[in-house]
Amino acid sequence: PSVDWSGFYAGAALGYGDVDSNGGGLDGYGALGGVLAGYRFDFGSTVAGVELDYDTSDVDLNAGADSLDDVARLKLMAGYEFGNALFYGTVGAAQANATVGGAELSDTGYFGGLGVDYAITDRLGVGGELLQHSFDDFDGSGVDLDATTVKARVFLQF
């Protein structure tokens, strides 16, 4: 029998981020991790939902002189289930905060990606997610930032 993905869920994630810029030397990579919470609707073999997540970051930019501090995302998700696995696509808005040259910068961008969640039990699940972010003219700096994140997730469904 298939899993019922309907309902609230919350969990944690740990992963890796890689940031590239079109100039300004704001390139770097590092670890990130945080929390997530969402709600899904199960329509049989298709599933749709919304999720909020927040990651703190250890991504050094500009050879360690600057940093990406955190990223928050609002996600719309839709997918298809295969047994205990849910394969999904996601899009949404992202808010990133960075420290550059001692100044605190913040900007809103967008992202898209793919993921898979697997139900270990009716309440416990694990998964993985790959997201591509884009921040145009980051906080009016004239620098466009692109970030790729890969994360492992664990969550409880309520």
C-alpha positions in Angstrom: 0.0 0.0 0.0 1.1 3.6 -0.7 2.0 6.1 2.0 -0.5 8.9 3.0 1.6 12.0 2.6 -1.2 14.3 3.8 -0.6 16.5 6.9 1.9 18.6 8.7 5.5 17.6 9.0 8.7 19.1 10.5 12.3 18.2 10.6 15.9 19.2 10.0 18.4 19.3 7.1 22.1 19.2 6.7 24.0 19.9 3.4 26.4 21.8 1.2 26.2 25.1 -0.6 28.2 26.5 -3.5 27.9 30.2 -4.4 29.0 31.8 -7.7 28.9 35.5 -8.7 29.1 37.4 -11.9 31.8 39.6 -10.3 32.9 41.0 -7.0 34.7 37.8 -6.0 31.7 36.6 -4.0 32.3 32.9 -4.7 32.6 30.2 -2.1 31.3 27.0 -0.7 30.6 25.4 2.7 28.2 23.6 5.0 24.6 24.6 5.8 21.9 23.2 8.0 18.6 24.1 9.5 14.9 23.3 10.1 11.9 22.8 7.9 8.1 22.6 8.3 5.3 22.1 5.8 1.9 20.7 4.9 1.1 18.3 2.1 -2.0 17.2 0.3 -2.1 13.6 -1.0 -4.4 13.2 -4.0 -3.7 9.5 -4.6 -0.6 9.1 -6.6 0.1 12.9 -6.8 1.1 15.1 -3.9 1.2 18.9 -3.5 2.3 21.1 -0.6 4.0 24.1 0.8 7.1 24.2 3.0 9.1 26.8 4.9 12.8 26.2 5.7 15.6 28.0 7.3 19.3 27.2 7.0 22.3 28.8 8.8 25.4 28.7 6.7 29.1 28.3 6.9 29.7 29.4 3.3 32.9 31.6 3.1 32.9 34.1 0.2 35.8 36.0 -1.3 38.4 33.6 0.2 36.9 33.8 3.7 36.7 37.6 4.0 32.9 37.6 3.6 30.2 35.0 4.3 26.7 33.8 3.4 25.0 33.8 6.8 21.6 32.2 6.3 18.9 31.4 3.8 15.1 31.1 4.3 12.8 29.7 1.7 9.1 29.5 0.9 8.5 26.5 -1.3 5.6 25.2 -3.5 6.0 21.5 -4.1 4.3 19.0 -6.4 5.2 15.4 -6.9 4.4 11.8 -7.7 4.6 8.9 -5.3 6.1 5.5 -6.0 5.5 3.2 -3.1 7.2 4.7 -0.1 9.1 7.3 -2.2 7.8 10.8 -3.2 9.6 12.4 -6.1 8.9 16.1 -6.3 9.8 19.4 -8.0 9.8 22.7 -6.1 9.9 26.4 -6.8 9.7 29.5 -4.6 11.2 32.5 -3.1 14.4 32.7 -1.1 15.7 35.3 1.3 19.5 35.4 1.9 21.6 37.3 4.3 25.4 37.9 3.8 28.2 39.8 5.4 30.3 41.6 2.8 33.0 44.0 3.6 31.7 44.2 7.2 28.2 45.3 6.0 25.1 43.2 6.5 23.4 42.6 3.1 20.0 41.0 2.4 18.2 40.1 -0.8 15.2 38.1 -2.0 15.6 35.8 -5.0 14.0 32.7 -6.5 14.9 29.0 -6.7 13.9 25.8 -8.3 14.8 22.2 -7.7 14.2 18.5 -7.3 13.9 16.2 -4.3 12.9 12.8 -3.1 11.4 11.9 0.3 11.2 8.3 1.6 8.8 7.2 4.3 10.6 4.8 6.7 7.4 4.5 8.8 4.1 6.3 8.7 5.6 9.1 10.8 9.4 9.1 10.1 10.9 10.1 6.7 14.2 10.9 5.1 15.1 12.6 1.9 17.4 14.6 -0.3 17.0 17.8 -2.2 18.9 19.8 -4.9 18.1 23.5 -5.3 19.4 26.2 -7.7 19.0 29.8 -6.4 19.3 33.1 -8.2 19.7 36.5 -6.6 19.9 39.3 -9.2 21.7 42.5 -8.2 22.2 41.3 -4.6 21.1 44.1 -2.2 21.8 46.7 -4.9 25.5 45.7 -5.1 25.5 45.1 -8.9 26.5 41.5 -8.3 24.3 38.6 -9.3 24.7 35.6 -7.1 23.8 32.0 -8.0 23.8 29.3 -5.4 23.4 25.5 -5.6 22.5 23.6 -2.4 22.4 19.8 -1.8 20.8 18.7 1.4 19.8 15.5 3.3 16.6 15.8 5.3 14.9 13.9 8.1 11.3 14.7 9.2 8.4 13.6 11.3 4.9 13.7 9.9 2.0 14.5 12.2 
